[in-house]
Amino acid sequence: MLKRFFLLCSGVDTDIVNGCSNGEQNKYAGIGATVFFTAIMAFIASSYALFTVFDNVYTAVFFGLVWGFLIFNLDRFIVSTIKKRDNFLDECIQASPRIILAVIIAIVISKPLEIKIFEKEIATVLLKEKNDMAMANKKQVTNYFQTDVDKNKAEIDSLKSAITKKEKEVNDLYVTYITEAEGTSGTKKLGKGPVYNEKRQKHDAQLKQLDSLKAANAVKITEKESKAKTLQADLDKKVSETQPIIEGFDGLMARINALNKLPWLPSFFIMLLFLAIETSPIIAKLLSPKGEYDFKQEDDEMGIKNVIAQNRYQSELQKKTDAKIYDKVYADIKDDKELYNYKKKGALELLKLQADGFVEKQKKSM
């Protein structure tokens, strides 16, 4: 039962192969088994690749089955259409397009399995890339808000600087009227005279202005600090909104790019393995000697070609014979007097009708 199934997978003519020896049947059963297991590997590889795209098991399995059947049909077609010839070079030329197709298929089905085999290494590369992207994204978002943040901070610093400057002026006035009272500066007279009172009043006026400035600037600083918190919250929100996109950066293309950043030699050998599996049915058929199945298939094809050639030759002879017969028939009719008179009579009647019709048209036009 299994042998019959693998023979079916090889694409051989069952009517011919059933009449061949057991060894010949085993050869084609082995080729069919290679075709079947290549399709299985294609199904597994494509299902995993599509799972990374759709993130749904049922969808991935469905399209994986479609891809597996497609590869199975292609491989079966490739193997079944290679005919054994007497010249090995002619066989290679015949098989070259199929070998190129097999190479393409091998690359396609090996890449997803490489991604699965090197999954941990790829995850490490993706993690590093995600971290770099997150840092770059945060920097980009920060730069976007930086102008407003810097402007707001400069305004806060300006308000605080105005208070500090005013405090310094008030402190200087305080020192001035104190030293005046002590007699260490100004008039150099000890006691609280008119100059002291003048300086004291100036200090008190500036102190009131300082209090007013502190109250006004405190309100403004509170508003600016609130705005700074809002800007920071907007910045954090923008970063948090873009973070899921970065976290989701692990699709098929991202994994392929990450795989390409790993050492190429292991991936190359895995691809060679699949290339060997995919081309093995073709190579086996090219290298195997012409067997019983090939001779019987060639004999059947030769019989069909002979029948077609014979039918074509008979059709050509029949056409030539019919042509000669009709040439002779029409040559004999040409000399027949009765047929001549009959055709002459008809021609005369037709000419009369044409002449009458012409006269009637001329009358109507006048």
C-alpha positions as CSV (number, residue, x, y, z in Angstrom):
1,M,0.0,0.0,0.0
2,L,2.8,2.4,1.0
3,K,4.7,1.4,-2.1
4,R,1.8,2.2,-4.3
5,F,1.4,5.6,-2.7
6,F,5.0,6.5,-3.3
7,L,4.8,5.3,-6.9
8,L,1.9,7.7,-7.3
9,C,4.0,10.5,-5.8
10,S,6.7,9.9,-8.3
11,G,4.4,10.6,-11.2
12,V,5.1,7.4,-13.1
13,D,2.7,5.7,-15.4
14,T,1.2,3.0,-13.2
15,D,0.2,0.8,-16.2
16,I,3.9,0.7,-17.3
17,V,5.5,0.5,-13.9
18,N,3.3,-2.4,-12.7
19,G,4.7,-4.5,-15.5
20,C,8.3,-3.8,-14.4
21,S,10.6,-5.7,-12.1
22,N,10.5,-5.1,-8.3
23,G,13.8,-3.3,-8.3
24,E,12.6,-0.8,-10.9
25,Q,9.4,-0.2,-8.8
26,N,11.5,0.3,-5.7
27,K,13.6,2.9,-7.5
28,Y,10.6,5.0,-8.4
29,A,9.0,4.5,-5.0
30,G,12.2,6.0,-3.5
31,I,11.9,9.0,-5.8
32,G,8.2,9.3,-4.9
33,A,9.1,9.2,-1.2
34,T,11.6,12.0,-1.6
35,V,8.9,14.1,-3.4
36,F,6.4,13.4,-0.6
37,F,8.7,14.3,2.3
38,T,9.9,17.4,0.5
39,A,6.3,18.5,0.4
40,I,6.0,17.7,4.1
41,M,9.0,19.9,4.9
42,A,7.5,22.7,2.7
43,F,4.2,22.4,4.7
44,I,6.0,22.7,8.0
45,A,8.2,25.6,6.8
46,S,5.4,27.6,5.3
47,S,3.1,27.0,8.2
48,Y,5.7,28.4,10.6
49,A,6.4,31.4,8.3
50,L,2.8,32.2,8.0
51,F,2.2,31.8,11.7
52,T,4.7,34.6,12.3
53,V,2.7,36.7,9.8
54,F,-1.0,36.0,10.8
55,D,-0.4,34.8,14.4
56,N,-3.2,32.3,13.9
57,V,-2.7,28.5,13.9
58,Y,-5.6,27.6,11.7
59,T,-4.8,30.3,9.1
60,A,-1.2,29.2,9.0
61,V,-2.0,25.5,8.7
62,F,-4.6,26.1,5.9
63,F,-2.2,28.2,3.8
64,G,0.7,25.8,4.7
65,L,-1.4,22.9,3.3
66,V,-2.0,24.9,0.1
67,W,1.8,25.6,-0.2
68,G,2.7,22.0,0.6
69,F,0.3,20.7,-2.1
70,L,1.7,23.2,-4.6
71,I,5.3,22.1,-3.9
72,F,4.2,18.4,-4.1
73,N,2.6,19.0,-7.5
74,L,5.6,20.9,-8.8
75,D,8.1,18.3,-7.7
76,R,5.9,15.5,-9.1
77,F,5.7,17.3,-12.4
78,I,9.4,18.0,-12.5
79,V,10.3,14.3,-11.9
80,S,7.7,12.8,-14.2
81,T,8.6,15.1,-17.2
82,I,12.3,14.2,-17.2
83,K,12.8,11.6,-19.9
84,K,15.9,9.4,-20.1
85,R,17.9,10.0,-23.3
86,D,20.9,8.4,-24.8
87,N,23.0,11.5,-24.3
88,F,23.7,12.7,-20.7
89,L,24.3,16.3,-21.8
90,D,20.9,16.4,-23.5
91,E,19.3,15.1,-20.2
92,C,21.1,17.9,-18.2
93,I,19.9,20.5,-20.7
94,Q,16.4,19.1,-20.5
95,A,16.5,19.2,-16.7
96,S,18.3,22.5,-16.2
97,P,15.1,24.7,-16.0
98,R,13.7,22.2,-13.5
99,I,16.9,22.3,-11.4
100,I,16.7,26.1,-11.3
101,L,13.1,25.8,-10.1
102,A,14.2,23.3,-7.5
103,V,16.9,25.6,-6.2
104,I,14.3,28.4,-5.9
105,I,11.9,26.1,-4.0
106,A,14.7,24.9,-1.7
107,I,15.6,28.5,-0.8
108,V,12.0,29.4,-0.2
109,I,11.2,26.4,2.1
110,S,14.6,26.5,4.0
111,K,14.4,30.1,5.1
112,P,11.4,29.7,7.5
113,L,13.0,26.6,9.1
114,E,16.3,28.5,9.5
115,I,14.3,31.2,11.4
116,K,12.8,28.5,13.7
117,I,16.2,26.8,14.2
118,F,18.0,30.0,15.1
119,E,14.9,31.4,17.0
120,K,16.9,32.3,20.2
121,E,19.7,34.0,18.4
122,I,17.2,35.9,16.3
123,A,15.3,36.9,19.4
124,T,18.6,38.4,20.8
125,V,19.2,40.4,17.7
126,L,15.6,41.6,17.7
127,L,15.8,42.6,21.3
128,K,18.9,44.7,20.6
129,E,17.2,46.3,17.6
130,K,14.0,47.0,19.7
131,N,16.1,48.7,22.4
132,D,17.9,50.8,19.8
133,M,14.5,51.7,18.2
134,A,13.0,52.6,21.6
135,M,15.9,54.8,22.5
136,A,15.9,56.5,19.1
137,N,12.1,56.9,19.3
138,K,12.3,58.5,22.8
139,K,15.0,60.8,21.6
140,Q,13.0,61.8,18.5
141,V,9.9,62.4,20.6
142,T,11.9,64.4,23.2
143,N,13.4,66.5,20.4
144,Y,9.8,67.2,19.2
145,F,8.8,68.6,22.6
146,Q,12.2,70.0,23.5
147,T,11.5,73.5,22.1
148,D,8.4,73.9,24.3
149,V,10.1,72.4,27.3
150,D,13.2,74.7,27.0
151,K,11.0,77.8,26.4
152,N,8.9,77.0,29.5
153,K,12.0,76.3,31.6
154,A,13.6,79.6,30.4
155,E,10.5,81.5,31.5
156,I,10.5,79.8,34.9
157,D,14.2,80.6,35.3
158,S,13.5,84.2,34.2
159,L,10.8,84.6,36.9
160,K,13.0,83.2,39.6
161,S,15.9,85.3,38.4
162,A,13.8,88.5,38.7
163,I,12.9,87.6,42.3
164,T,16.6,86.9,43.1
165,K,17.6,90.2,41.6
166,K,15.0,92.1,43.6
167,E,16.0,90.3,46.8
168,K,19.6,91.4,46.2
169,E,18.5,95.0,45.7
170,V,16.5,94.9,48.9
171,N,19.4,93.3,50.8
172,D,21.7,96.0,49.6
173,L,19.3,98.7,50.7
174,Y,19.0,97.0,54.1
175,V,22.8,97.0,54.5
176,T,22.9,100.6,53.4
177,Y,20.4,101.9,56.0
178,I,21.9,99.7,58.8
179,T,25.4,100.9,58.2
180,E,24.1,104.5,58.1
181,A,22.6,104.0,61.6
182,E,25.8,102.5,62.8
183,G,27.9,105.3,61.3
184,T,30.1,103.0,59.4
185,S,29.1,104.4,55.9
186,G,27.2,107.2,54.3
187,T,27.3,110.3,56.6
188,K,29.5,108.4,59.1
189,K,27.2,109.7,61.9
190,L,25.9,107.4,64.5
191,G,22.2,107.4,65.0
192,K,19.0,107.5,63.0
193,G,19.0,110.8,61.2
194,P,17.2,112.1,58.1
195,V,19.5,110.2,55.8
196,Y,18.8,107.0,57.7
197,N,15.0,107.6,57.4
198,E,15.3,108.2,53.7
199,K,17.3,105.1,53.1
200,R,14.9,103.1,55.4
201,Q,11.9,104.3,53.4
202,K,13.5,103.4,50.2
203,H,14.3,99.9,51.5
204,D,10.7,99.4,52.8
205,A,9.3,100.5,49.4
206,Q,11.6,98.0,47.6
207,L,10.6,95.4,50.1
208,K,6.9,95.8,49.3
209,Q,7.7,95.6,45.6
210,L,9.7,92.4,46.4
211,D,6.7,90.9,48.2
212,S,4.4,91.9,45.3
213,L,6.9,90.4,42.8
214,K,7.2,87.2,44.8
215,A,3.4,86.8,44.9
216,A,2.9,87.6,41.2
217,N,5.8,85.4,40.1
218,A,4.8,82.6,42.4
219,V,1.5,82.3,40.6
220,K,3.3,82.4,37.2
221,I,5.9,79.9,38.3
222,T,3.1,77.5,39.5
223,E,1.5,77.8,36.1
224,K,4.7,77.2,34.2
225,E,5.6,74.2,36.4
226,S,2.1,72.8,35.8
227,K,2.7,73.3,32.1
228,A,6.1,71.6,32.4
229,K,4.4,68.6,34.0
230,T,1.8,68.6,31.2
231,L,4.5,68.6,28.5
232,Q,6.3,65.8,30.3
233,A,3.1,63.8,30.5
234,D,2.5,64.4,26.8
235,L,6.0,63.2,26.0
236,D,5.6,60.1,28.1
237,K,2.2,59.4,26.5
238,K,3.7,59.7,23.0
239,V,6.5,57.4,23.9
240,S,4.1,54.8,25.4
241,E,1.8,55.0,22.4
242,T,4.7,54.2,20.0
243,Q,6.1,51.5,22.3
244,P,3.6,48.7,21.3
245,I,4.6,49.3,17.6
246,I,8.2,48.7,18.5
247,E,7.4,45.7,20.7
248,G,5.5,44.2,17.7
249,F,8.6,44.5,15.5
250,D,9.1,40.7,15.2
251,G,7.3,39.8,12.0
252,L,8.6,37.7,9.2
253,M,10.7,40.4,7.4
254,A,12.2,41.5,10.7
255,R,13.2,37.9,11.5
256,I,14.7,37.4,8.0
257,N,16.7,40.6,8.4
258,A,17.8,39.5,11.9
259,L,18.8,36.1,10.4
260,N,21.0,37.8,7.8
261,K,22.9,39.6,10.6
262,L,23.9,36.2,12.1
263,P,26.9,34.2,10.8
264,W,26.1,33.1,7.3
265,L,27.8,29.7,7.3
266,P,25.2,27.7,9.4
267,S,22.3,29.1,7.3
268,F,24.2,28.3,4.1
269,F,24.7,24.6,5.1
270,I,21.0,24.3,6.1
271,M,20.1,25.8,2.7
272,L,22.4,23.2,1.0
273,L,20.7,20.5,2.9
274,F,17.3,21.5,1.6
275,L,18.8,22.0,-1.8
276,A,20.0,18.4,-1.8
277,I,16.6,17.2,-0.6
278,E,14.8,19.2,-3.3
279,T,17.1,18.2,-6.2
280,S,17.6,14.6,-5.1
281,P,14.7,13.2,-7.2
282,I,16.0,15.0,-10.3
283,I,19.7,14.1,-9.6
284,A,18.7,10.5,-8.9
285,K,16.8,10.2,-12.2
286,L,19.7,11.9,-14.1
287,L,22.3,9.6,-12.6
288,S,20.4,6.4,-12.8
289,P,20.9,4.2,-15.9
290,K,18.2,3.7,-18.4
291,G,15.9,1.1,-16.9
292,E,13.1,-1.2,-17.8
293,Y,10.4,1.5,-17.2
294,D,12.3,3.9,-19.5
295,F,12.5,1.4,-22.3
296,K,8.8,0.5,-22.0
297,Q,7.8,4.1,-21.9
298,E,10.0,4.8,-24.9
299,D,8.5,1.8,-26.7
300,D,4.9,3.1,-26.1
301,E,5.9,6.6,-27.2
302,M,7.5,5.2,-30.3
303,G,4.3,3.2,-31.1
304,I,2.2,6.4,-30.8
305,K,4.7,8.4,-32.9
306,N,4.6,5.7,-35.6
307,V,0.8,5.6,-35.7
308,I,0.7,9.4,-35.9
309,A,3.3,9.5,-38.7
310,Q,1.4,6.8,-40.6
311,N,-1.9,8.7,-40.2
312,R,-0.2,11.9,-41.4
313,Y,1.3,10.1,-44.4
314,Q,-2.1,8.5,-45.3
315,S,-3.8,11.9,-45.0
316,E,-1.2,13.5,-47.4
317,L,-1.7,10.6,-49.9
318,Q,-5.4,11.0,-49.7
319,K,-5.2,14.7,-50.3
320,K,-2.9,14.3,-53.3
321,T,-5.1,11.5,-54.8
322,D,-8.3,13.6,-54.3
323,A,-6.7,16.6,-56.0
324,K,-5.7,14.5,-59.0
325,I,-9.2,13.0,-59.3
326,Y,-10.9,16.4,-59.1
327,D,-8.4,17.9,-61.7
328,K,-9.3,15.1,-64.1
329,V,-13.1,15.5,-63.4
330,Y,-13.0,19.3,-64.1
331,A,-10.9,18.8,-67.2
332,D,-13.5,16.4,-68.6
333,I,-16.3,18.8,-67.8
334,K,-14.5,21.6,-69.5
335,D,-15.0,19.9,-72.9
336,D,-18.7,19.1,-72.4
337,K,-20.8,21.1,-75.0
338,E,-24.2,20.7,-73.2
339,L,-22.8,22.2,-70.0
340,Y,-21.3,25.0,-72.0
341,N,-24.6,25.9,-73.7
342,Y,-26.5,25.8,-70.4
343,K,-24.0,28.2,-68.7
344,K,-24.1,30.5,-71.7
345,K,-27.9,30.7,-71.6
346,G,-27.7,31.7,-67.9
347,A,-25.1,34.3,-68.5
348,L,-27.1,35.9,-71.3
349,E,-30.2,36.1,-69.1
350,L,-28.1,37.7,-66.3
351,L,-26.7,40.3,-68.8
352,K,-30.2,41.2,-70.0
353,L,-31.4,41.8,-66.4
354,Q,-28.4,44.0,-65.7
355,A,-29.0,46.1,-68.8
356,D,-32.7,46.5,-68.0
357,G,-31.9,47.5,-64.4
358,F,-29.4,50.1,-65.6
359,V,-32.0,51.7,-68.0
360,E,-34.5,51.9,-65.1
361,K,-32.0,53.7,-62.9
362,Q,-31.2,56.2,-65.7
363,K,-35.0,57.0,-66.1
364,K,-35.5,57.6,-62.4
365,S,-32.5,60.0,-62.2
366,M,-33.8,62.2,-65.1
